Amino acid sequence: MDQAATINGEIFERARLSRDARFDGLFYVGVRTTGIYCRPVCPANPPRTENVSFFPTAAAASEAGFRPCLRCRPECAPGTPAWAGTSTTVKRGLRLISEGALDDGDIESLADRLGVTSRHLRRLFNKHLGASPLAVAHTQRLHFAKRLIDQTALSMQEISAAAGFGSVRRFNDTFRKTYGRTPRELRRGGDGFASTSALSLQLPYRKPYGWSDLLDFFAGRATPGVELVTDGRYLRTVRTSSGHGIIDVRDVGGSLSLAVHGIGTDTLFTAAQKTRGLFDLDAPIDDITAVLQRDGALSTLLKSNPGVRVPGAWDGFELTIRAVLGQQVSVKAATTFAGRIAERYGEPINVAVDGMPDAPDRLFPEPRELVRARLEGLGIIRSRAQTIRNVARAVVNGELSFDAAQSAEDFHADLTSIKGIGDWTAAYVAMRALKDPDAFPASDLGLLRAFDGPDCARLRPRELNARAEAWRPWRAYAALLIWGSEPGG
């Protein structure tokens, strides 16, 4: 065992014995005498030191032969991956897995999409996650199914379909092998489930978490008819492979409550994963803070916003159009234009939300609907309208995609090749749609203005980029910190 592993082992042991919540989800404890793996905050009496092993992920513990603890429920741990900030290939691979890239078990196809060999992909996953890609996919689906058993009144057939098991028989066999019980035996009972038309799930996050700041950000940019922020809730219309519906998100302290309306159970896993990205639930906030607080100005901002997150995007094309609309106009004006586009070209839907008569009722238009859209009649200047049509055409023609498999560099090159798209727009979209934690729009006036000197001298983009080198690989979070400190930001 090398020195780093020894040091980590000592830290993990102290965290385990003290049940330190800061380490929840950062590692898992395999108990050799019981064959069970636990969270470091497990309330059970701690086993003897010589009987435990530490694993960086639940998948690693599972692949080593341990089964999940029914008391501390590893599936409910906040999700800060051990690899965060170290491997872009692993990050992109995990996004694709969460989108179902390994539902058929084809790791070679996944590796091809990521531009590496399957052998190298396995090596990367084992290095950063301690488990193979297939083990990671299996554990994600297993944990998701367990949460559905505990938190919903869905039938076992519906849960099997939602979690991607393919058949109820395979679903039952997996749970018997993993937990020693059938899914029905694990269910706590249906008496506690609310009687409602919506299906609700709890999505845990790591504290501190800046929910109010995120909600304010979305509220100022909510596209009328498509999104709504009200009474501490965020609602938006969504397309899924099985149709359309509405997601309804609120903070319940320690997790977000995701209610879905009109969404089929077969796309529930994808909806939950996309919501996690939309609200940046898996941000390694301790790592981010450790880097950014080295800068005196950012350290001050972190004190007032310790739970900074980067708002994601449900749809990359929609966000790109929104970013184009925001070029050289106010946030309010861009929001108005986006609403006009949705009203004119978006598809109306009729999905009921209990107690919400003014729920969003329109889907943002798809690329093909804007290729020839006459946007000038909506008050949008001709050059910007043409840029929007150019973006839509590039997506329809396959020249631009928002696939998580691509590198940030390739995406930047593809997007900026479109007339009317510059570095600022490309960085902003990469930050939110591709979830690139190091994307940084250095030409942004708000970022430059934040470092004005006493003589009103303003930094140039290259000077800001030089200062921001010390913020890598979390420059996107630095940008959100600065924007959040601006009046009305």
Secondary structure, DSSP 4 states (H G I P E B T S, - for coil): --HHHHHHHHHHHHHHHHT-GGGBTTBEEEETTTTEEE-TT--SPPPPGGGEEEESSHHHHHHTT-EE-TTT-GGGS----TTTTT-HHHHHHHHHHHTTTTTT--HHHHHHHHTS-HHHHHHHHHHHHSS-HHHHHHHHHHHHHHHHHHH----HHHHHHHTT-SSHHHHHHHHHHHHSS-HHHH---STTS---SSEEEEEE-PSS--HHHHHHHHHHHPPTTTEEEETTEEEEEEEETTEEEEEEEEE-SSEEEEEEES--GGGHHHHHHHHHHHTTTT--HHHHHHHHTTSHHHHHHHHH-TT------S-HHHHHHHHHHTTTS-HHHHHHHHHHHHHHHSEE-----TT-TT---EEPPPGGGTTT--GGGGT--HHHHHHHHHHHHHHHTTS----TTS-HHHHHHHHHTSTT--HHHHHHHHHHTS--TT---TT-HHHHHTT--TT-----HHHHHHHHGGGTT-HHHHHHHHHHHSTT-
